[in-house]
Amino acid sequence: MNRSPIFLLLIFFSVFASLNRAKAQQKDFQCWPSAQLNLEVIKNLKVQVEEEVRFRENCTQISRQLNNIGLSYRINKYVKAALTYRIEADWKNPDEYVWRNGIYGDLALRYEAGRFTLGYRLRVQSNKVEFNEKQDRWFNGVRNRHKVSLEYDIKGISLVPTIEGELFANLAGSKGSSLTSYRAWLGMSYNLSKKHEISLKYGIDQELNTVDPIRAYVIAIGYTLNLILPSVE
């Protein structure tokens, strides 16, 4: 068995451990349910629509509502690119929220080694600007995100265990420290059929390089509907 994908992921997670030597001062349990539609309109070109709601304060208060619409294109077996526009509601407290918007672009790589699939995704994400706010600009605070994942295809069943790790960083020249947070996940996905997929993940969302960091323990539940236009089939 080719062990290099496992070793690479272990190295990635060891970076997390070195970045978080001090204990987080705040802790929270959160729940992030989501639903996504993938519609293939041209061969390898998909329209993607997703909505996610994030609950904080031990899942008793809405934190954010994310609404994404975008396009993804699989260039070949190994490379996929995507561009997404996001509108989100950000709750300052239970009675007050603001609408913000932004864009992000993805470049995703994947490599199969036996039943293992190693993935890497680079995401470049714009600043999130409040509606009717004339002072902020999308590209005043660009961030990049680096995610590594490892999946295992269990023979004979549609259950796919997954481990993921992601680093968030400001681009060179941005204000503040370079590394801002990380996420680490353990999860699984299950194909109910060719069109329907569900997923369940448990993870840590950890702030870095801030005076009063927050560590969130997160349960993420997802549903995905995959459709293809008749003209593409």
N, C-alpha and C positions, 0 to 999 in steps of 0.2 A: 504493500500500500504506500502511495506517495504521501509522506507526512508533512511536506512543506506547507500546505495551507494551515494545518493546525499550529505549527511553530510560528508562522507569521501572525496569527491571531493572538497567540499567547504573548508574543512580544508587544503587540498593540495594547493588550490589557495591562501589561506590566508598566506601560507609560502612565496609565490611569493611577496606579497605586503610588507611583512616585510623585504625581501631581497633587495628591490629596493626603498629605501626611497629617495635617491637622484635622481634628474632628469638626464636622459641620455644627454651627451654632443653632441652626433651626432645622427642624425635621417636619415632614408632612407626608400624609398618605393621599395619593391622587388616583383618579380614574379617568381614562381617555378613550371613550367609545368613538368609533368612526365608521363611515360607509363610503365606498368608492365605486364609481362606474368607469369601466374601461371599454371604449367603443372603437373598434378598428374600422376606419373609414376608407383607407387605402392600405395595400399590403405593407405591413410593418409600421404604419402611421396610425397612432391612436389618439383620440380625444379622451382626456381624463378629467373627471369631476369628482371631488371629494369634499365631504363635510366631517368635521371632528369637533367634539365638545370636550373641554378639559375641566374637570372638577377638582378643586383644592379643598383645604381645611377638612381633611379626612372625608373627602367626597361629599361635602355638604354645601359647597358654594361654587358656582360657575366661575372659572378663571378666564377662559378664552373660548371663543367659537371661531373655528377656522373654516373658510370656504375657498377652495382651490379649483381653478379651471386651467387646463394646459394641454399641450401637445407633446407626445413622445414619439421618437423615431428610432427603430432598431437598425443601426447601420450595417451590422453583420452579427455573427454568432456571439461575438465577444464585447461589442460596444453598443451602447444606447445613449441618446441625448434627449433632453427634455427642457421645455420652457414653460413656466407656470406663473399665473397671476393669482395673488392671494388677497382676499378681503377678510379681515378678522375683527371681531368685537372683543375688546379688552376691558374686563371688569376691574375697576379700581377698588370697588367695594360692592356689597350686594345690591345697592340701589343706584349705582352709577357706572356707566361704561362708555367707551369711545370707539368709533370705527376707524380702523387704520387699513392701509393697503401697501402692497409691495410686489416685487417680482423676484424670481430666482431661476437659475439655470443649472441643470445637472449634466454631468458626464459620468456614466456608469460603466464599469468594466466587470466581466465575469469570466471565470476559468473553471472548467470541470476537470476533476481528478478522480476517476472512478465514480463512486457514489457521493463524493463531496463536491460542493460548488463554493468556490471562494469568490467573494464580490468586493469591489471597492467603488465608492461613489464620492465624487467631488461635487459639492454644491456651492455656488457663489450666490449670495443672498443680499438683496438691497436693504437699505434702511426702511423701516415701516413708518409711513407718514400718515398722520391723522388727516381725515377729510377736512377741507376748509382751512387747513394750516398752511400759510404762505411762506413761512420761514424755513421749514424743513424741506429737504430734497431727498429723493430716493437714494442717490449715490453719495450722500454725506457720510454714511456709516456702513459701508459694504463689509460683509463677513464671508468667510469661507468655512465650510464644514467638510470633515473627512470621515467617512463611515466605512468600516470593514465588517464583512459578515461571512459566516460560514454555515452552510446548510448541509444536511445529510438526507439523502433519499433512501428511505427504508423500503427494502424489497417487498413487494406484494401488497403494500397499503399506501394510501394517499396522505399519510401523516409525515410532515417534514419538520424535524427539530431545527432550531436556528439559534445562533449566538451572534450578537452584534455589539460593536463599540463605535462611538462617534465623538470626535473632538470639534469644538466650536472655537474659532479664532477670528480676530479682527485682521483685516488686510494691513499691510505695511503702510504706515502714515496715519492710521486711524488713532483716535484718542484712546487712552487707557491701555491696560495690559493686553498682550497679544492673545493669550488663551483665556477664554471667558467661562467655559463650562464643558462638561462631557456627559454622555449618556452610555449606559451599558445595559444590554437586554439579554434575557433568556426566553425563548418562546417556541411556538410551533404553529404551523398552518395545516389546514385540512381541506382537501377538495371534496365538497359534497357532490359535485358533478363537474362537467366540463365548464359550466358557466358560473357556478357558485363556489366561493371559497370563504372560509372563516379563519380567523387567527386569534391567538391569545399570547400575550407577552407580559413578563414581569421585569421591571428594570429600575435603575437608579438614574435620576436626573440631578447632577451635582454642579452647583456654581463654583467657580474658581476665581482666585485673585480679587476678592471683594471683602470688605470689612465684616459684613454679617451674612455669610453664605447660607444658602438654603439647599438642603438635600431632600429631594422628593422620592418616595418609593411609589412606583406607578404600576397599575394594572391597565394594560391597553387591550381593548377588544375590538376586532375589526371584521367587517364584512365587505367582500368584493364581488361585483357582478361583471363578468366578462362577456361582451357581445361583439358580433361581427356583422357588418352590413351584408345583405345577400349578394351584392355585386362583388364582394371581396372573396367570398367562399368558393 
